Amino acid sequence: MMPEIIPVLGILGLSYLSLSLFALAKFGHFKDVFNRPPAQWQSRLLTLFAWLLLIFSLSACANNQGWAYGSILFMGVISLAAMLVILTLSYSPRHLPIGIVTGSVLTGGLILSAGI
């Protein structure tokens, strides 16, 4: 059974946002993007929100496909999202905040339209 594309794109957006926040929680990536080190509270807050988004993404996969196929879908989507974050950080780290804002707006729309 082929998953519908709208929920999968919403899950991809959640995974991208989560991994982007994980990257920004690290000293080197934060400094590459904002030219200053993160404060300790910023790093902890970014990590907390990243974990919450990652858990929400996994639960959306499980609700969409069931735990058996949802976990497989989650691994594929998280791999694609990781590649997108890696490419963004490698070639234009200053565009990561633009990707986060754009991704959150598009993901919110996709999730609301899919009813996840």
GIVEN-V969310 format. One line per field, one symbol per residue. ss: DSSP state (H for helix, E for strand, - for the rest). A space follows every 10 residues. Layout:
ss: ???
//
This chain:
ss: ----HHHHHH HHHHHHHHHH HHHH--HHHH HHHH-----H HHHHHHHHHH HHHHHHHHHH HHHHHHHHHH HHHHHHHHHH HHHHHHHHHH H-HHHHHHHH HHHHHHHHHH HHHH--
//
